[in-house]
């Protein structure tokens, strides 16, 4: 079966699953403005930027349907829990509607599961105090976990009241894999969000993640993915 035969999503449907992402430390205001312009033009679900750019993104996306996403405790997850919660509350207060937070991976691997869950729950509560509709995604950094740990981490995210589990920061030693997305989807069930991020650079990779169970994709390659989709449809 060809990729065209596998593809059932329209361009708009595919765009609606993509968080157009720019989290590089050297991203400039001009880069962020271009990111927002692309997000509006292609109809992406959200942009995902570092917290310092939320006010700029708020202005650039004003009047559009594109959501503002940001990151908390990024990329290591090792911030003081109170600071993570404060960062989440400040981000949502500034206009972010989605918060991708990094789980405290060292605590988790050290067996401090209560502390990890408390950390997750504090971020959820802080975000929802600012806006009850805020969406919280928990980044597990799956490349650092074994399968049993991934399942346990999913349980903690669900019990903490988060909305998504997310595979990767994109700054670790590995990104999203089909196997991990299948595992996370099985662990959280059909109604919880699963975001695949890290290394999704072309249409085939995007379709593979969606088929595996991803309900959202984090990528900086959204425009080229959609252009590839349009070219394939026109063939």
GUVEX-147205 format. One line per 3 residues: for each residue x negated, y negated, z negated of N, C-alpha, C. Coordinates in steps of 0.05 Angstrom, whole numbers, plus 5000, padded with zeros to 4 digits. Layout:
REM residues N
X,Y,Z,X,Y,Z,X,Y,Z; ...
***
This chain:
REM residues 235
4983,5024,5000,5000,5000,5000,4982,4975,5000; 4988,4957,5018,4972,4932,5019,4980,4913,4997; 4963,4893,4992,4969,4873,4971,4995,4858,4978
4999,4853,5003,5024,4839,5011,5048,4856,5004; 5046,4882,5008,5068,4900,5002,5073,4902,4972; 5051,4899,4956,5053,4900,4927,5066,4875,4915
5064,4853,4930,5070,4827,4919,5100,4821,4921; 5113,4818,4898,5142,4812,4897,5147,4784,4886; 5127,4771,4874,5130,4745,4862,5129,4723,4884
5147,4704,4883,5145,4681,4900,5122,4663,4890; 5114,4644,4907,5093,4625,4899,5101,4610,4874; 5126,4601,4873,5135,4586,4849,5135,4604,4824
5143,4629,4827,5144,4647,4804,5116,4652,4794; 5097,4656,4812,5069,4661,4804,5058,4636,4790; 5063,4613,4802,5053,4588,4790,5064,4584,4762
5089,4593,4757,5101,4590,4731,5090,4609,4710; 5071,4626,4717,5058,4644,4698,5030,4634,4692; 5021,4612,4704,4993,4604,4702,4989,4580,4684
4971,4583,4665,4960,4561,4649,4935,4551,4663; 4936,4528,4676,4914,4517,4691,4894,4506,4670; 4870,4518,4669,4853,4515,4646,4826,4502,4653
4818,4483,4635,4791,4471,4637,4782,4466,4609; 4764,4483,4599,4754,4481,4571,4724,4479,4570; 4711,4473,4593,4682,4470,4593,4674,4446,4576
4651,4449,4563,4642,4426,4546,4635,4401,4561; 4629,4404,4587,4621,4380,4603,4644,4370,4620; 4669,4379,4614,4692,4368,4629,4695,4339,4623
4697,4323,4644,4700,4294,4641,4729,4285,4643; 4735,4260,4635,4763,4251,4639,4772,4253,4668; 4754,4247,4686,4761,4249,4715,4769,4278,4722
4754,4297,4711,4760,4326,4715,4788,4333,4705; 4794,4322,4681,4820,4328,4669,4843,4316,4685; 4838,4292,4695,4859,4279,4712,4864,4295,4737
4843,4306,4749,4846,4323,4772,4861,4349,4765; 4854,4360,4742,4868,4384,4732,4898,4379,4730; 4906,4357,4719,4934,4350,4716,4948,4346,4743
4933,4333,4761,4944,4328,4788,4949,4355,4802; 4931,4373,4799,4934,4400,4811,4958,4415,4798; 4960,4413,4772,4981,4427,4758,5009,4417,4767
5011,4391,4771,5037,4380,4781,5042,4389,4809; 5021,4388,4826,5024,4394,4854,5031,4424,4859; 5019,4441,4843,5023,4470,4847,5046,4481,4830
5055,4465,4810,5077,4474,4793,5069,4494,4772; 5045,4491,4761,5036,4510,4741,5053,4507,4715; 5053,4528,4699,5068,4528,4675,5057,4507,4655
5031,4506,4652,5018,4489,4633,4989,4483,4641; 4978,4463,4629,4949,4459,4629,4939,4466,4602; 4914,4475,4600,4901,4481,4575,4875,4466,4574
4872,4448,4555,4849,4430,4553,4839,4429,4524; 4815,4419,4520,4806,4415,4493,4822,4392,4479; 4824,4393,4453,4842,4375,4438,4837,4345,4444
4812,4337,4448,4807,4309,4452,4820,4297,4477; 4829,4315,4495,4841,4305,4520,4872,4305,4519; 4884,4312,4497,4913,4313,4495,4925,4286,4502
4916,4264,4491,4929,4238,4498,4927,4231,4528; 4904,4237,4540,4901,4233,4569,4920,4250,4585; 4922,4276,4578,4939,4294,4592,4969,4286,4588
4975,4276,4564,5002,4267,4559,5010,4245,4578; 4992,4227,4583,4997,4205,4602,4999,4215,4631; 4981,4233,4638,4979,4242,4666,5003,4260,4673
5014,4275,4654,5036,4293,4659,5063,4281,4653; 5064,4256,4645,5089,4243,4637,5109,4245,4660; 5133,4256,4654,5154,4259,4674,5153,4285,4689
5132,4301,4685,5130,4327,4699,5141,4349,4681; 5143,4373,4692,5152,4396,4676,5129,4413,4666; 5105,4404,4671,5081,4419,4663,5077,4415,4633
5073,4437,4618,5069,4436,4590,5040,4430,4583; 5036,4418,4559,5009,4412,4550,5001,4434,4530; 4978,4447,4537,4967,4467,4519,4940,4459,4510
4931,4469,4487,4905,4463,4476,4895,4487,4460; 4871,4484,4449,4858,4506,4434,4852,4497,4406; 4851,4516,4388,4846,4511,4359,4825,4532,4350
4806,4523,4334,4785,4541,4324,4769,4553,4347; 4765,4537,4368,4754,4548,4393,4725,4542,4395; 4708,4560,4405,4715,4587,4415,4709,4610,4396
4700,4603,4371,4690,4625,4354,4711,4635,4334; 4731,4618,4327,4751,4627,4308,4742,4625,4279; 4719,4614,4274,4707,4615,4247,4710,4590,4231
4727,4572,4240,4732,4547,4225,4745,4553,4198; 4741,4535,4179,4755,4536,4154,4785,4537,4159; 4800,4556,4147,4829,4559,4153,4845,4533,4150
4839,4517,4130,4854,4492,4126,4849,4473,4150; 4825,4473,4160,4818,4456,4183,4832,4466,4208; 4834,4492,4211,4848,4503,4234,4877,4494,4234
4890,4497,4211,4918,4489,4209,4921,4459,4214; 4903,4443,4203,4904,4414,4208,4900,4407,4237; 4881,4421,4250,4876,4417,4279,4901,4424,4295
4914,4445,4288,4939,4453,4302,4961,4432,4299; 4965,4423,4274,4985,4403,4269,4979,4377,4283; 4954,4369,4283,4946,4344,4297,4950,4347,4327
4944,4370,4338,4946,4374,4367,4976,4373,4375; 4993,4386,4360,5021,4385,4367,5033,4357,4362; 5024,4344,4341,5032,4317,4336,5024,4298,4358
5002,4303,4372,4993,4287,4394,5006,4293,4420; 5022,4315,4421,5037,4321,4445,5033,4349,4456; 5016,4365,4445,5013,4392,4455,5038,4408,4448
5046,4425,4466,5069,4443,4461,5061,4472,4458; 5036,4477,4466,5025,4505,4463,4997,4504,4451; 4992,4522,4432,4967,4522,4418,4955,4550,4421
4932,4552,4432,4917,4578,4434,4896,4578,4413; 4900,4593,4392,4881,4594,4369,4865,4619,4370; 4840,4617,4361,4822,4640,4360,4824,4653,4332
4830,4679,4331,4830,4694,4307,4802,4693,4294; 4801,4694,4267,4775,4696,4254,4765,4725,4258; 4748,4728,4278,4740,4755,4286,4721,4768,4265
4704,4752,4253,4686,4762,4233,4701,4772,4209; 4720,4757,4199,4737,4766,4177,4752,4791,4184; 4763,4792,4209,4778,4815,4217,4760,4840,4218
4737,4838,4230,4720,4862,4231,4708,4869,4204; 4709,4850,4185,4700,4856,4158,4722,4867,4140; 4745,4871,4152,4767,4883,4137,4784,4863,4120
4779,4837,4124,4794,4817,4108,4820,4811,4122; 4838,4830,4124,4862,4828,4140,4882,4808,4129; 4884,4807,4102,4902,4788,4090,4894,4760,4096
4868,4754,4094,4858,4727,4100,4862,4720,4129; 4859,4740,4147,4863,4735,4175,4892,4728,4181; 4910,4744,4169,4939,4739,4174,4947,4712,4162
4937,4705,4138,4943,4679,4126,4933,4657,4144; 4910,4660,4156,4899,4640,4175,4917,4636,4199; 4926,4658,4210,4945,4657,4233,4971,4644,4225
4982,4652,4203,5008,4641,4194,5006,4612,4188; 4983,4602,4177,4980,4574,4171,4980,4557,4196; 4968,4567,4217,4968,4553,4243,4996,4552,4254
5010,4574,4253,5038,4575,4263,5055,4555,4248; 5053,4555,4222,5069,4537,4205,5063,4508,4210; 5037,4502,4213,5029,4474,4218,5040,4464,4245
5037,4482,4266,5047,4474,4292,5077,4470,4292; 5091,4488,4278,5121,4486,4279,5131,4463,4261; 5116,4455,4241,5124,4432,4226,5125,4407,4244
5107,4405,4262,5106,4382,4280,5127,4385,4303; 5131,4409,4312,5151,4413,4333,5160,4442,4331; 5185,4446,4325,5195,4473,4321,5194,4490,4346
5190,4477,4369,5189,4492,4394,5160,4499,4402; 5141,4491,4386,5113,4496,4392,5108,4526,4395; 5092,4533,4415,5085,4561,4420,5056,4566,4411
5051,4587,4396,5025,4594,4387,5016,4620,4399; 4992,4620,4411,4980,4644,4423,4955,4650,4407; 4952,4675,4399,4929,4684,4384,4909,4698,4402
4885,4686,4403,4863,4696,4420,4848,4718,4404; 4848,4742,4414,4836,4764,4399,4807,4769,4406; 4798,4758,4428,4771,4764,4439,4767,4794,4440
4782,4807,4458,4784,4836,4459,4757,4849,4465; 4739,4835,4478,4713,4847,4484,4697,4854,4459; 4705,4843,4436,4691,4848,4411,4705,4869,4393
4728,4879,4403,4744,4897,4387,4746,4925,4400; 4749,4945,4384,4756,4971,4395,4787,4974,4397; 4796,4995,4409,4825,4997,4414,4841,4997,4389
4832,5010,4368,4847,5010,4343,4849,4982,4331; 4826,4968,4332,4826,4940,4322,4845,4922,4338; 4846,4926,4364,4864,4910,4381,4893,4914,4372
4900,4939,4367,4928,4945,4358,4934,4932,4331; 4915,4933,4312,4919,4921,4286,4921,4891,4289; 4904,4879,4306,4904,4850,4310,4931,4841,4321
4942,4857,4340,4968,4850,4351,4989,4850,4329; 4988,4870,4311,5007,4871,4289,5006,4846,4271; 4981,4838,4265,4978,4814,4249,4989,4789,4262
4985,4787,4288,4996,4764,4303,5026,4763,4303; 5038,4786,4307,5067,4788,4307,5078,4781,4279; 5066,4793,4258,5076,4788,4231,5071,4759,4222
5051,4746,4233,5046,4718,4226,5065,4698,4239; 5081,4708,4258,5101,4691,4271,5092,4678,4297; 5069,4687,4308,5059,4676,4333,5078,4685,4356
5072,4674,4379,5089,4680,4403,5075,4697,4424; 5048,4696,4424,5032,4710,4444,5008,4722,4431; 4997,4743,4442,4969,4751,4438,4955,4746,4465
4930,4738,4463,4914,4730,4486,4888,4746,4486; 4879,4755,4509,4856,4772,4510,4830,4758,4502; 4825,4734,4512,4797,4725,4512,4796,4694,4512
4773,4684,4502,4768,4656,4503,4756,4648,4531; 4744,4667,4544,4729,4660,4568,4701,4653,4563; 4694,4652,4537,4666,4645,4529,4652,4669,4516
4666,4692,4514,4654,4715,4502,4639,4731,4523; 4631,4756,4516,4615,4772,4534,4632,4787,4554; 4658,4785,4552,4676,4797,4572,4703,4783,4572
4718,4786,4594,4744,4774,4596,4766,4794,4596; 4788,4787,4609,4811,4805,4609,4806,4830,4626; 4816,4852,4617,4816,4877,4632,4844,4888,4634
4849,4903,4655,4875,4916,4659,4881,4934,4635; 4861,4949,4626,4865,4968,4604,4874,4953,4578; 4861,4930,4573,4868,4915,4549,4896,4904,4551
4903,4894,4574,4931,4882,4577,4951,4904,4573; 4947,4928,4584,4965,4950,4580,4967,4957,4550; 4945,4957,4537,4944,4964,4508,4958,4943,4492
4953,4917,4497,4966,4896,4482,4996,4896,4487; 5004,4900,4511,5033,4901,4517,5046,4924,4502; 5034,4947,4502,5045,4969,4487,5046,4963,4457
5026,4949,4447,5025,4944,4418,5046,4924,4409; 5051,4904,4425,5070,4882,4416,5099,4887,4426; 5103,4905,4445,5130,4909,4454,5137,4891,4478
5161,4895,4488,5168,4881,4513,5175,4852,4511; 5182,4842,4487,5192,4814,4485,5171,4794,4476; 5148,4804,4466,5127,4786,4456,5109,4779,4479
5097,4755,4478,5080,4746,4500,5053,4759,4500; 5042,4764,4524,5015,4773,4527,5002,4756,4548; 4980,4742,4540,4966,4725,4559,4939,4737,4566
4935,4741,4592,4909,4751,4602,4892,4727,4610; 4868,4726,4600,4850,4703,4606,4821,4713,4607; 4806,4700,4624,4778,4707,4627,4772,4724,4651
4761,4712,4672,4753,4727,4696,4774,4731,4716; 4797,4718,4714,4818,4721,4734,4814,4700,4756; 4801,4708,4778,4791,4689,4797,4804,4692,4825
4821,4712,4829,4833,4716,4856,4861,4728,4853; 4875,4729,4875,4903,4738,4874,4906,4767,4865; 4888,4784,4875,4890,4812,4867,4887,4815,4837
4868,4801,4825,4864,4803,4796,4889,4793,4781; 4900,4771,4791,4924,4760,4778,4947,4780,4780; 4952,4791,4803,4974,4811,4806,4969,4836,4789
4944,4844,4787,4938,4867,4771,4945,4862,4741; 4939,4838,4731,4945,4832,4703,4975,4831,4699; 4989,4819,4717,5018,4817,4714,5030,4845,4715
5021,4862,4733,5031,4889,4734,5025,4905,4709; 5003,4899,4696,4995,4912,4671,5011,4903,4647; 5024,4880,4650,5041,4871,4628,5037,4843,4619
5020,4828,4632,5015,4800,4624,5039,4783,4631; 5048,4766,4612,5069,4747,4617,5059,4719,4622; 5033,4715,4619,5020,4690,4624,4991,4695,4632
4980,4678,4649,4953,4680,4658,4938,4654,4652; 4915,4657,4640,4898,4633,4636,4875,4634,4655; 4872,4614,4672,4852,4614,4693,4846,4586,4702
4821,4582,4711,4814,4557,4724,4816,4559,4754; 4824,4583,4764,4825,4588,4792,4854,4588,4803; 4872,4576,4789,4900,4575,4797,4904,4565,4826
4893,4542,4833,4897,4532,4860,4889,4552,4882; 4865,4564,4879,4856,4582,4900,4873,4608,4900; 4883,4616,4877,4900,4639,4875,4926,4634,4891
4938,4610,4887,4963,4604,4901,4958,4599,4930; 4935,4588,4938,4930,4585,4966,4926,4612,4980; 4914,4631,4965,4911,4658,4976,4939,4671,4979
4956,4666,4960,4984,4676,4961,4998,4665,4985; 4996,4639,4990,5009,4626,5013,4998,4637,5039; 4972,4641,5040,4960,4652,5065,4970,4680,5070
4972,4696,5050,4981,4724,5053,5010,4725,5063; 5027,4708,5051,5055,4707,5059,5058,4699,5088; 5040,4680,5097,5043,4670,5124,5031,4689,5145
5017,4710,5137,5005,4728,5156,5026,4745,5171
***
